[in-house]
Amino acid sequence: MSAKRPSVPRSGVVLAAGRSERLSKATGGRSKALTHLGGVPLVERAVRSLFAAGLQRVVVVVGYQTEEVSVAARLAGGDVEVVRAETWELGNGSSLAAALPAMSGEGPFVVLCGDHAFADGALAQLIGAGGPAVLVDPSPTPEAWAEGMRVRIEEGSAVAFRKDLDEPAIDCGAFVLPSSVFSAQREAASGGDHSLAGAVTTLAGRERIRAVPLAADRWWQDIDTPHDLRVARTLVRRSLIKDSDGPVSRHLNRPISTRITMTLAPLRVAPNLLSLLTFLVGLWAAWSLSASRALVGGLFVQAASVLDGVDGETARLHDRTSRWGAFVDDVLDRMVDAAIVAGLWLWVWDDPSRKFRVMIIATSAVGWVGIHLAGKKALARAHRALALPGLAGRRPFGMLLGSRDVRLFLVAGAAVLDQPWLALAAFGVSYFGSFLWRILTYRRRPAPAPAAVAAPHHVGEATHGDLYEVG
């Protein structure tokens, strides 16, 4: 007889009914669920987190400012149902009770507090626990421990949830619960406890609730105060940094571009429009170089390099990555590269006319894109034919030195020093050096093992690559 497969949740509940007096300075009296984090309302972010974790349906429980919170929840798209908790002011346990009709006939489901923010992939191990479970932070900061709901854990199971416990772990506001939690909530409420903690503690007296520790490389943040909101914004901004970033991007570009992204986030600007604006900055850099404007040209080259990260960061922040966006960004980046090289050549030319400069820059940009796309297609065929392995995560040091961020930084530096020949040489060494490094690396690399189906490191985890930042 085959073993029973663990039940994987397909639905989730987001509790977003509360008001939060402690965050009123930041919310202006509005619902906490409408507070923006990275340009996205907290309730929309919570719904997106559940869909990204593989859930198919999300029920959002609202109370205070019902209409506004309902609209924000549906911004996430997908199968979203909104229900109102008439007695939401009693506590979040009463909010959970309002979801009972919508969850009728469901198996285990995820419950998420709408004022909690999570890193990508933070919910994966919880959802894959195979039964009732709670996500716990085993080593919270002193501030989080003082404010959080503490959890008593015995032999891997959570047995009690109270703020007055002297326990090291706190819950992260994320649970996988069976339908029996509704009867547990009614029992706790009959005793005067209308909190979610009371309902789950009562359930823990009947059924095992597994304590799932938060992965060490993931973060979460409960947002109750303006300070919590500032911490959450910093965590979100830092999460936009990629493992595959080159050294200039990691230490110079990203600290600037991520702050620009977070500032622009509330405007919800289309990533493709940001790609176009970056392209125009790159063309201005090329035009300045062609006119021998050393300082302006060099600064605009570096500005284009910094801004090149904003479109991809915005796409990831708002869950708007796409293959079309990747293609547009790739084409525009290659056009800027070619235009900059053309601008450098025109700089060392003997006073070319304005019309000639326009023609050379435009021809170089368009022509190089055609060469790049044709070469990229041929390289992809070679990869498939020779079964060459791809590069995931952090790239080798030699490739990092030949990355676009390093290349443009070298060009910008040489241009500011009024050395066009040095800028051309730096660009060429970096570009072709990176190409040769790839060839030598592939030649030394052992033949790949037969293909095997491997489970992802985290369910729903995005790849290290960025659909908006390729090449």
NUVOBA-951663 format. One record per residue (C-alpha): residue number from 1; x, y, z; residue in one letter. Coordinates in nm, 3 decimals. Example, Ala and Ser with C-alpha at 12.3 -4.5 7.8 and 13.67 -1.06 7.14 Angstrom:
(site 1, (1.230, -0.450, 0.780), 'A')
(site 2, (1.367, -0.106, 0.714), 'S')
END
This chain:
(site 1, (0.000, 0.000, 0.000), 'M')
(site 2, (0.145, 0.334, -0.102), 'S')
(site 3, (0.213, 0.598, 0.160), 'A')
(site 4, (-0.033, 0.884, 0.184), 'K')
(site 5, (0.095, 1.192, 0.006), 'R')
(site 6, (0.116, 1.504, 0.222), 'P')
(site 7, (-0.159, 1.756, 0.150), 'S')
(site 8, (-0.021, 2.070, -0.011), 'V')
(site 9, (-0.227, 2.388, 0.042), 'P')
(site 10, (-0.384, 2.536, -0.269), 'R')
(site 11, (-0.558, 2.830, -0.100), 'S')
(site 12, (-0.462, 3.100, 0.144), 'G')
(site 13, (-0.617, 3.361, 0.372), 'V')
(site 14, (-0.473, 3.710, 0.421), 'V')
(site 15, (-0.589, 3.890, 0.736), 'L')
(site 16, (-0.610, 4.260, 0.645), 'A')
(site 17, (-0.897, 4.393, 0.857), 'A')
(site 18, (-0.712, 4.595, 1.121), 'G')
(site 19, (-0.642, 4.965, 1.160), 'R')
(site 20, (-0.315, 4.998, 1.361), 'S')
(site 21, (-0.300, 5.303, 1.585), 'E')
(site 22, (0.078, 5.267, 1.628), 'R')
(site 23, (0.141, 5.323, 1.257), 'L')
(site 24, (-0.099, 5.616, 1.228), 'S')
(site 25, (0.183, 5.869, 1.176), 'K')
(site 26, (0.284, 5.684, 0.860), 'A')
(site 27, (-0.067, 5.589, 0.744), 'T')
(site 28, (-0.244, 5.918, 0.821), 'G')
(site 29, (-0.529, 5.723, 0.978), 'G')
(site 30, (-0.573, 5.491, 0.680), 'R')
(site 31, (-0.574, 5.113, 0.703), 'S')
(site 32, (-0.233, 4.961, 0.764), 'K')
(site 33, (-0.300, 4.724, 0.473), 'A')
(site 34, (-0.282, 5.023, 0.237), 'L')
(site 35, (0.067, 5.124, 0.353), 'T')
(site 36, (0.308, 5.113, 0.060), 'H')
(site 37, (0.624, 4.903, 0.071), 'L')
(site 38, (0.830, 4.938, -0.243), 'G')
(site 39, (0.536, 5.109, -0.413), 'G')
(site 40, (0.304, 4.815, -0.337), 'V')
(site 41, (0.031, 4.817, -0.068), 'P')
(site 42, (0.099, 4.564, 0.207), 'L')
(site 43, (-0.218, 4.370, 0.130), 'V')
(site 44, (-0.126, 4.343, -0.239), 'E')
(site 45, (0.225, 4.233, -0.144), 'R')
(site 46, (0.083, 3.963, 0.085), 'A')
(site 47, (-0.143, 3.829, -0.190), 'V')
(site 48, (0.145, 3.828, -0.438), 'R')
(site 49, (0.362, 3.638, -0.188), 'S')
(site 50, (0.105, 3.359, -0.169), 'L')
(site 51, (0.062, 3.336, -0.545), 'F')
(site 52, (0.440, 3.334, -0.589), 'A')
(site 53, (0.458, 3.045, -0.341), 'A')
(site 54, (0.235, 2.836, -0.568), 'G')
(site 55, (-0.113, 2.893, -0.423), 'L')
(site 56, (-0.403, 2.913, -0.667), 'Q')
(site 57, (-0.660, 3.108, -0.466), 'R')
(site 58, (-0.642, 3.375, -0.197), 'V')
(site 59, (-0.919, 3.497, 0.034), 'V')
(site 60, (-0.861, 3.844, 0.181), 'V')
(site 61, (-1.043, 3.933, 0.503), 'V')
(site 62, (-1.116, 4.306, 0.530), 'V')
(site 63, (-1.274, 4.528, 0.794), 'G')
(site 64, (-1.153, 4.884, 0.834), 'Y')
(site 65, (-1.180, 5.080, 0.505), 'Q')
(site 66, (-1.331, 4.781, 0.330), 'T')
(site 67, (-1.359, 4.928, -0.019), 'E')
(site 68, (-1.007, 5.071, -0.038), 'E')
(site 69, (-0.842, 4.755, 0.096), 'V')
(site 70, (-1.050, 4.537, -0.139), 'S')
(site 71, (-0.934, 4.736, -0.442), 'V')
(site 72, (-0.570, 4.714, -0.331), 'A')
(site 73, (-0.595, 4.337, -0.275), 'A')
(site 74, (-0.727, 4.280, -0.627), 'R')
(site 75, (-0.433, 4.470, -0.778), 'L')
(site 76, (-0.235, 4.148, -0.739), 'A')
(site 77, (-0.450, 3.981, -1.003), 'G')
(site 78, (-0.534, 3.611, -0.997), 'G')
(site 79, (-0.817, 3.438, -0.811), 'D')
(site 80, (-0.875, 3.679, -0.521), 'V')
(site 81, (-1.192, 3.671, -0.309), 'E')
(site 82, (-1.267, 3.941, -0.054), 'V')
(site 83, (-1.481, 3.883, 0.257), 'V')
(site 84, (-1.571, 4.127, 0.532), 'R')
(site 85, (-1.526, 4.053, 0.902), 'A')
(site 86, (-1.813, 4.229, 1.081), 'E')
(site 87, (-1.650, 4.186, 1.424), 'T')
(site 88, (-1.291, 4.259, 1.314), 'W')
(site 89, (-1.235, 4.499, 1.602), 'E')
(site 90, (-1.249, 4.210, 1.852), 'L')
(site 91, (-0.922, 4.066, 1.721), 'G')
(site 92, (-0.757, 3.886, 1.431), 'N')
(site 93, (-0.910, 3.556, 1.545), 'G')
(site 94, (-1.252, 3.702, 1.464), 'S')
(site 95, (-1.115, 3.809, 1.126), 'S')
(site 96, (-1.009, 3.450, 1.058), 'L')
(site 97, (-1.358, 3.327, 1.152), 'A')
(site 98, (-1.505, 3.541, 0.873), 'A')
(site 99, (-1.317, 3.328, 0.617), 'A')
(site 100, (-1.503, 3.008, 0.717), 'L')
(site 101, (-1.769, 3.019, 0.440), 'P')
(site 102, (-1.506, 3.091, 0.174), 'A')
(site 103, (-1.285, 2.804, 0.294), 'M')
(site 104, (-1.562, 2.545, 0.318), 'S')
(site 105, (-1.448, 2.214, 0.172), 'G')
(site 106, (-1.082, 2.321, 0.159), 'E')
(site 107, (-0.801, 2.110, 0.295), 'G')
(site 108, (-0.512, 2.273, 0.480), 'P')
(site 109, (-0.474, 2.639, 0.387), 'F')
(site 110, (-0.219, 2.912, 0.447), 'V')
(site 111, (-0.296, 3.200, 0.682), 'V')
(site 112, (-0.089, 3.515, 0.644), 'L')
(site 113, (-0.102, 3.832, 0.853), 'C')
(site 114, (-0.136, 4.116, 0.604), 'G')
(site 115, (0.101, 4.345, 0.791), 'D')
(site 116, (0.396, 4.108, 0.760), 'H')
(site 117, (0.646, 4.129, 0.473), 'A')
(site 118, (0.856, 3.835, 0.354), 'F')
(site 119, (1.154, 3.779, 0.129), 'A')
(site 120, (1.101, 3.582, -0.191), 'D')
(site 121, (1.094, 3.213, -0.107), 'G')
(site 122, (1.052, 3.264, 0.269), 'A')
(site 123, (0.722, 3.071, 0.273), 'L')
(site 124, (0.846, 2.774, 0.072), 'A')
(site 125, (0.942, 2.542, 0.357), 'Q')
(site 126, (0.625, 2.627, 0.550), 'L')
(site 127, (0.398, 2.543, 0.258), 'I')
(site 128, (0.594, 2.225, 0.191), 'G')
(site 129, (0.569, 2.108, 0.553), 'A')
(site 130, (0.298, 1.854, 0.464), 'G')
(site 131, (0.054, 1.946, 0.740), 'G')
(site 132, (-0.034, 2.206, 1.004), 'P')
(site 133, (0.269, 2.426, 1.065), 'A')
(site 134, (0.385, 2.769, 1.175), 'V')
(site 135, (0.682, 2.965, 1.043), 'L')
(site 136, (0.902, 3.069, 1.335), 'V')
(site 137, (1.205, 3.293, 1.369), 'D')
(site 138, (1.438, 3.101, 1.602), 'P')
(site 139, (1.680, 3.393, 1.645), 'S')
(site 140, (1.487, 3.722, 1.627), 'P')
(site 141, (1.639, 4.060, 1.699), 'T')
(site 142, (1.585, 4.190, 2.053), 'P')
(site 143, (1.332, 4.443, 1.920), 'E')
(site 144, (1.137, 4.175, 1.731), 'A')
(site 145, (1.144, 3.941, 2.031), 'W')
(site 146, (1.012, 4.212, 2.263), 'A')
(site 147, (0.719, 4.287, 2.030), 'E')
(site 148, (0.656, 3.946, 1.875), 'G')
(site 149, (0.429, 3.655, 1.959), 'M')
(site 150, (0.652, 3.405, 2.135), 'R')
(site 151, (0.623, 3.036, 2.065), 'V')
(site 152, (0.683, 2.743, 2.295), 'R')
(site 153, (0.834, 2.460, 2.095), 'I')
(site 154, (0.851, 2.102, 2.222), 'E')
(site 155, (1.007, 1.826, 2.009), 'E')
(site 156, (0.965, 2.031, 1.693), 'G')
(site 157, (0.602, 2.121, 1.760), 'S')
(site 158, (0.454, 2.457, 1.855), 'A')
(site 159, (0.240, 2.407, 2.166), 'V')
(site 160, (0.168, 2.763, 2.286), 'A')
(site 161, (0.158, 3.119, 2.150), 'F')
(site 162, (0.172, 3.405, 2.401), 'R')
(site 163, (0.357, 3.733, 2.443), 'K')
(site 164, (0.447, 3.657, 2.805), 'D')
(site 165, (0.637, 3.336, 2.732), 'L')
(site 166, (1.008, 3.330, 2.807), 'D')
(site 167, (1.094, 3.148, 2.484), 'E')
(site 168, (1.357, 3.243, 2.221), 'P')
(site 169, (1.141, 3.188, 1.911), 'A')
(site 170, (0.858, 3.405, 1.778), 'I')
(site 171, (0.608, 3.333, 1.504), 'D')
(site 172, (0.639, 3.511, 1.169), 'C')
(site 173, (0.265, 3.556, 1.114), 'G')
(site 174, (0.245, 3.270, 0.862), 'A')
(site 175, (0.066, 2.939, 0.922), 'F')
(site 176, (-0.063, 2.630, 0.746), 'V')
(site 177, (-0.384, 2.537, 0.927), 'L')
(site 178, (-0.656, 2.272, 0.889), 'P')
(site 179, (-1.028, 2.357, 0.879), 'S')
(site 180, (-1.053, 2.248, 1.243), 'S')
(site 181, (-0.893, 2.582, 1.336), 'V')
(site 182, (-1.237, 2.740, 1.302), 'F')
(site 183, (-1.382, 2.529, 1.583), 'S')
(site 184, (-1.068, 2.602, 1.786), 'A')
(site 185, (-1.127, 2.973, 1.727), 'Q')
(site 186, (-1.486, 2.948, 1.851), 'R')
(site 187, (-1.366, 2.768, 2.163), 'E')
(site 188, (-1.100, 3.032, 2.232), 'A')
(site 189, (-1.351, 3.313, 2.167), 'A')
(site 190, (-1.601, 3.159, 2.412), 'S')
(site 191, (-1.332, 3.203, 2.675), 'G')
(site 192, (-1.282, 3.568, 2.580), 'G')
(site 193, (-0.974, 3.525, 2.357), 'D')
(site 194, (-1.048, 3.660, 2.009), 'H')
(site 195, (-0.687, 3.655, 1.888), 'S')
(site 196, (-0.534, 3.437, 1.621), 'L')
(site 197, (-0.277, 3.324, 1.881), 'A')
(site 198, (-0.559, 3.200, 2.103), 'G')
(site 199, (-0.716, 3.003, 1.819), 'A')
(site 200, (-0.386, 2.842, 1.719), 'V')
(site 201, (-0.293, 2.764, 2.081), 'T')
(site 202, (-0.628, 2.588, 2.126), 'T')
(site 203, (-0.570, 2.396, 1.802), 'L')
(site 204, (-0.221, 2.298, 1.923), 'A')
(site 205, (-0.384, 2.125, 2.219), 'G')
(site 206, (-0.568, 1.898, 1.976), 'R')
(site 207, (-0.334, 1.854, 1.680), 'E')
(site 208, (0.037, 1.871, 1.613), 'R')
(site 209, (0.151, 2.200, 1.464), 'I')
(site 210, (0.500, 2.170, 1.329), 'R')
(site 211, (0.741, 2.457, 1.398), 'A')
(site 212, (0.921, 2.539, 1.071), 'V')
(site 213, (1.225, 2.764, 1.120), 'P')
(site 214, (1.275, 3.054, 0.882), 'L')
(site 215, (1.559, 2.981, 0.639), 'A')
(site 216, (1.879, 3.157, 0.740), 'A')
(site 217, (1.907, 3.336, 0.404), 'D')
(site 218, (1.551, 3.475, 0.413), 'R')
(site 219, (1.400, 3.767, 0.601), 'W')
(site 220, (1.063, 3.876, 0.734), 'W')
(site 221, (0.934, 4.189, 0.905), 'Q')
(site 222, (0.629, 4.262, 1.115), 'D')
(site 223, (0.522, 4.621, 1.041), 'I')
(site 224, (0.364, 4.779, 1.348), 'D')
(site 225, (0.551, 5.109, 1.385), 'T')
(site 226, (0.715, 5.372, 1.160), 'P')
(site 227, (1.050, 5.222, 1.261), 'H')
(site 228, (0.935, 4.878, 1.143), 'D')
(site 229, (0.831, 5.029, 0.812), 'L')
(site 230, (1.174, 5.188, 0.764), 'R')
(site 231, (1.342, 4.855, 0.840), 'V')
(site 232, (1.114, 4.674, 0.593), 'A')
(site 233, (1.191, 4.927, 0.319), 'R')
(site 234, (1.563, 4.877, 0.373), 'T')
(site 235, (1.523, 4.498, 0.355), 'L')
(site 236, (1.323, 4.523, 0.033), 'V')
(site 237, (1.576, 4.761, -0.122), 'R')
(site 238, (1.868, 4.533, -0.038), 'R')
(site 239, (1.684, 4.234, -0.179), 'S')
(site 240, (1.707, 4.396, -0.523), 'L')
(site 241, (2.083, 4.326, -0.530), 'I')
(site 242, (2.165, 4.014, -0.734), 'K')
(site 243, (2.427, 3.747, -0.665), 'D')
(site 244, (2.547, 3.780, -1.025), 'S')
(site 245, (2.623, 4.153, -0.995), 'D')
(site 246, (2.972, 4.264, -1.098), 'G')
(site 247, (3.195, 4.447, -0.849), 'P')
(site 248, (3.112, 4.798, -0.975), 'V')
(site 249, (2.743, 4.721, -0.980), 'S')
(site 250, (2.745, 4.573, -0.630), 'R')
(site 251, (2.951, 4.845, -0.460), 'H')
(site 252, (2.867, 5.156, -0.664), 'L')
(site 253, (2.571, 5.120, -0.896), 'N')
(site 254, (2.324, 4.924, -0.683), 'R')
(site 255, (2.347, 5.149, -0.374), 'P')
(site 256, (2.236, 5.433, -0.602), 'I')
(site 257, (1.998, 5.255, -0.840), 'S')
(site 258, (1.804, 5.075, -0.566), 'T')
(site 259, (1.738, 5.405, -0.391), 'R')
(site 260, (1.617, 5.554, -0.719), 'I')
(site 261, (1.395, 5.250, -0.770), 'T')
(site 262, (1.242, 5.275, -0.423), 'M')
(site 263, (1.179, 5.647, -0.474), 'T')
(site 264, (1.006, 5.591, -0.809), 'L')
(site 265, (0.820, 5.279, -0.691), 'A')
(site 266, (0.498, 5.456, -0.580), 'P')
(site 267, (0.459, 5.596, -0.934), 'L')
(site 268, (0.452, 5.240, -1.075), 'R')
(site 269, (0.637, 5.348, -1.390), 'V')
(site 270, (0.645, 5.082, -1.662), 'A')
(site 271, (0.987, 4.907, -1.670), 'P')
(site 272, (1.004, 4.943, -2.050), 'N')
(site 273, (0.969, 5.320, -2.014), 'L')
(site 274, (1.260, 5.319, -1.767), 'L')
(site 275, (1.463, 5.116, -2.018), 'S')
(site 276, (1.391, 5.380, -2.281), 'L')
(site 277, (1.492, 5.665, -2.050), 'L')
(site 278, (1.819, 5.487, -1.971), 'T')
(site 279, (1.875, 5.440, -2.345), 'F')
(site 280, (1.836, 5.815, -2.401), 'L')
(site 281, (2.089, 5.889, -2.126), 'V')
(site 282, (2.331, 5.648, -2.298), 'G')
(site 283, (2.280, 5.822, -2.634), 'L')
(site 284, (2.344, 6.158, -2.470), 'W')
(site 285, (2.668, 6.016, -2.329), 'A')
(site 286, (2.772, 5.897, -2.676), 'A')
(site 287, (2.687, 6.236, -2.831), 'W')
(site 288, (2.885, 6.420, -2.563), 'S')
(site 289, (3.187, 6.197, -2.621), 'L')
(site 290, (3.166, 6.254, -2.997), 'S')
(site 291, (3.180, 6.628, -2.928), 'A')
(site 292, (3.493, 6.587, -2.708), 'S')
(site 293, (3.304, 6.686, -2.393), 'R')
(site 294, (3.517, 6.472, -2.167), 'A')
(site 295, (3.361, 6.541, -1.827), 'L')
(site 296, (2.998, 6.544, -1.938), 'V')
(site 297, (3.042, 6.236, -2.155), 'G')
(site 298, (3.218, 6.037, -1.882), 'G')
(site 299, (2.959, 6.127, -1.619), 'L')
(site 300, (2.671, 6.037, -1.849), 'F')
(site 301, (2.833, 5.700, -1.931), 'V')
(site 302, (2.840, 5.616, -1.562), 'Q')
(site 303, (2.488, 5.753, -1.516), 'A')
(site 304, (2.364, 5.519, -1.790), 'A')
(site 305, (2.536, 5.229, -1.613), 'S')
(site 306, (2.367, 5.314, -1.283), 'V')
(site 307, (2.024, 5.368, -1.437), 'L')
(site 308, (2.051, 5.039, -1.626), 'D')
(site 309, (1.959, 4.862, -1.304), 'G')
(site 310, (1.644, 5.061, -1.232), 'V')
(site 311, (1.423, 4.897, -1.495), 'D')
(site 312, (1.509, 4.544, -1.378), 'G')
(site 313, (1.471, 4.635, -1.012), 'E')
(site 314, (1.132, 4.792, -1.081), 'T')
(site 315, (1.020, 4.486, -1.276), 'A')
(site 316, (1.113, 4.254, -0.988), 'R')
(site 317, (0.968, 4.486, -0.726), 'L')
(site 318, (0.630, 4.500, -0.899), 'H')
(site 319, (0.634, 4.145, -1.037), 'D')
(site 320, (0.638, 4.269, -1.396), 'R')
(site 321, (0.929, 4.075, -1.543), 'T')
(site 322, (0.873, 3.942, -1.895), 'S')
(site 323, (1.061, 3.797, -2.190), 'R')
(site 324, (0.962, 4.097, -2.397), 'W')
(site 325, (1.109, 4.326, -2.134), 'G')
(site 326, (1.429, 4.121, -2.137), 'A')
(site 327, (1.452, 4.152, -2.514), 'F')
(site 328, (1.392, 4.529, -2.512), 'V')
(site 329, (1.649, 4.587, -2.238), 'D')
(site 330, (1.906, 4.367, -2.413), 'D')
(site 331, (1.863, 4.545, -2.748), 'V')
(site 332, (1.880, 4.894, -2.594), 'L')
(site 333, (2.190, 4.806, -2.389), 'D')
(site 334, (2.371, 4.683, -2.699), 'R')
(site 335, (2.273, 4.997, -2.889), 'M')
(site 336, (2.411, 5.215, -2.611), 'V')
(site 337, (2.737, 5.017, -2.602), 'D')
(site 338, (2.784, 5.057, -2.976), 'A')
(site 339, (2.692, 5.426, -2.964), 'A')
(site 340, (2.947, 5.489, -2.687), 'I')
(site 341, (3.224, 5.316, -2.883), 'V')
(site 342, (3.127, 5.521, -3.189), 'A')
(site 343, (3.133, 5.836, -2.978), 'G')
(site 344, (3.485, 5.756, -2.860), 'L')
(site 345, (3.606, 5.701, -3.218), 'W')
(site 346, (3.452, 6.031, -3.325), 'L')
(site 347, (3.623, 6.200, -3.032), 'W')
(site 348, (3.965, 6.111, -3.174), 'V')
(site 349, (3.849, 6.208, -3.526), 'W')
(site 350, (3.966, 6.539, -3.676), 'D')
(site 351, (3.662, 6.758, -3.600), 'D')
(site 352, (3.380, 6.559, -3.768), 'P')
(site 353, (3.064, 6.747, -3.868), 'S')
(site 354, (2.742, 6.722, -3.666), 'R')
(site 355, (2.566, 6.537, -3.949), 'K')
(site 356, (2.851, 6.285, -3.976), 'F')
(site 357, (2.847, 6.224, -3.601), 'R')
(site 358, (2.472, 6.155, -3.605), 'V')
(site 359, (2.509, 5.914, -3.896), 'M')
(site 360, (2.799, 5.720, -3.741), 'I')
(site 361, (2.638, 5.689, -3.396), 'I')
(site 362, (2.301, 5.581, -3.541), 'A')
(site 363, (2.455, 5.335, -3.787), 'T')
(site 364, (2.678, 5.182, -3.519), 'S')
(site 365, (2.391, 5.140, -3.274), 'A')
(site 366, (2.154, 4.976, -3.522), 'V')
(site 367, (2.420, 4.769, -3.697), 'G')
(site 368, (2.567, 4.627, -3.378), 'W')
(site 369, (2.223, 4.516, -3.259), 'V')
(site 370, (2.183, 4.305, -3.570), 'G')
(site 371, (2.526, 4.149, -3.523), 'I')
(site 372, (2.458, 4.089, -3.154), 'H')
(site 373, (2.122, 3.917, -3.210), 'L')
(site 374, (2.262, 3.697, -3.486), 'A')
(site 375, (2.562, 3.601, -3.271), 'G')
(site 376, (2.342, 3.539, -2.969), 'K')
(site 377, (2.125, 3.300, -3.170), 'K')
(site 378, (2.428, 3.113, -3.301), 'A')
(site 379, (2.576, 3.091, -2.950), 'L')
(site 380, (2.250, 2.950, -2.815), 'A')
(site 381, (2.257, 2.679, -3.083), 'R')
(site 382, (2.618, 2.597, -2.992), 'A')
(site 383, (2.525, 2.567, -2.625), 'H')
(site 384, (2.251, 2.319, -2.707), 'R')
(site 385, (2.461, 2.122, -2.952), 'A')
(site 386, (2.766, 2.095, -2.725), 'L')
(site 387, (2.567, 2.069, -2.399), 'A')
(site 388, (2.768, 2.354, -2.248), 'L')
(site 389, (2.671, 2.427, -1.887), 'P')
(site 390, (2.522, 2.762, -1.797), 'G')
(site 391, (2.640, 2.994, -1.523), 'L')
(site 392, (2.420, 3.037, -1.217), 'A')
(site 393, (2.473, 3.243, -0.906), 'G')
(site 394, (2.798, 3.433, -0.868), 'R')
(site 395, (3.005, 3.449, -1.185), 'R')
(site 396, (3.379, 3.374, -1.201), 'P')
(site 397, (3.612, 3.662, -1.119), 'F')
(site 398, (3.741, 3.682, -1.476), 'G')
(site 399, (3.391, 3.725, -1.613), 'M')
(site 400, (3.304, 3.984, -1.349), 'L')
(site 401, (3.597, 4.198, -1.462), 'L')
(site 402, (3.457, 4.182, -1.814), 'G')
(site 403, (3.100, 4.260, -1.712), 'S')
(site 404, (2.918, 4.561, -1.850), 'R')
(site 405, (2.928, 4.755, -1.524), 'D')
(site 406, (3.309, 4.729, -1.511), 'V')
(site 407, (3.341, 4.808, -1.881), 'R')
(site 408, (3.137, 5.129, -1.861), 'L')
(site 409, (3.310, 5.233, -1.539), 'F')
(site 410, (3.650, 5.208, -1.709), 'L')
(site 411, (3.523, 5.406, -2.008), 'V')
(site 412, (3.374, 5.672, -1.781), 'A')
(site 413, (3.696, 5.706, -1.583), 'G')
(site 414, (3.917, 5.736, -1.891), 'A')
(site 415, (3.677, 5.985, -2.049), 'A')
(site 416, (3.677, 6.209, -1.740), 'V')
(site 417, (4.059, 6.203, -1.760), 'L')
(site 418, (4.028, 6.324, -2.122), 'D')
(site 419, (4.186, 6.004, -2.259), 'Q')
(site 420, (3.966, 5.872, -2.547), 'P')
(site 421, (4.228, 5.620, -2.666), 'W')
(site 422, (4.255, 5.480, -2.314), 'L')
(site 423, (3.875, 5.455, -2.297), 'A')
(site 424, (3.866, 5.262, -2.625), 'L')
(site 425, (4.143, 5.031, -2.511), 'A')
(site 426, (3.970, 4.967, -2.176), 'A')
(site 427, (3.643, 4.887, -2.349), 'F')
(site 428, (3.812, 4.650, -2.593), 'G')
(site 429, (4.020, 4.467, -2.332), 'V')
(site 430, (3.719, 4.424, -2.103), 'S')
(site 431, (3.482, 4.312, -2.377), 'Y')
(site 432, (3.707, 4.070, -2.563), 'F')
(site 433, (3.876, 3.956, -2.243), 'G')
(site 434, (3.539, 3.844, -2.108), 'S')
(site 435, (3.469, 3.660, -2.435), 'F')
(site 436, (3.804, 3.476, -2.422), 'L')
(site 437, (3.749, 3.392, -2.054), 'W')
(site 438, (3.421, 3.222, -2.144), 'R')
(site 439, (3.589, 3.012, -2.413), 'I')
(site 440, (3.880, 2.908, -2.188), 'L')
(site 441, (3.645, 2.828, -1.901), 'T')
(site 442, (3.422, 2.609, -2.119), 'Y')
(site 443, (3.724, 2.426, -2.262), 'R')
(site 444, (3.848, 2.340, -1.913), 'R')
(site 445, (3.509, 2.246, -1.780), 'R')
(site 446, (3.436, 1.871, -1.752), 'P')
(site 447, (3.166, 1.715, -1.962), 'A')
(site 448, (2.824, 1.756, -1.802), 'P')
(site 449, (2.660, 1.463, -1.628), 'A')
(site 450, (2.344, 1.314, -1.776), 'P')
(site 451, (2.049, 1.544, -1.725), 'A')
(site 452, (1.847, 1.485, -1.412), 'A')
(site 453, (1.535, 1.644, -1.275), 'V')
(site 454, (1.633, 1.837, -0.964), 'A')
(site 455, (1.404, 2.002, -0.714), 'A')
(site 456, (1.438, 2.379, -0.682), 'P')
(site 457, (1.628, 2.511, -0.382), 'H')
(site 458, (1.315, 2.695, -0.272), 'H')
(site 459, (0.963, 2.652, -0.406), 'V')
(site 460, (0.876, 2.949, -0.622), 'G')
(site 461, (1.224, 3.097, -0.597), 'E')
(site 462, (1.319, 3.324, -0.885), 'A')
(site 463, (1.628, 3.246, -1.085), 'T')
(site 464, (1.947, 3.439, -1.020), 'H')
(site 465, (1.917, 3.597, -1.361), 'G')
(site 466, (1.701, 3.900, -1.415), 'D')
(site 467, (1.464, 3.904, -1.710), 'L')
(site 468, (1.538, 4.272, -1.744), 'Y')
(site 469, (1.916, 4.252, -1.703), 'E')
(site 470, (2.081, 4.013, -1.945), 'V')
(site 471, (2.405, 4.007, -2.133), 'G')
END
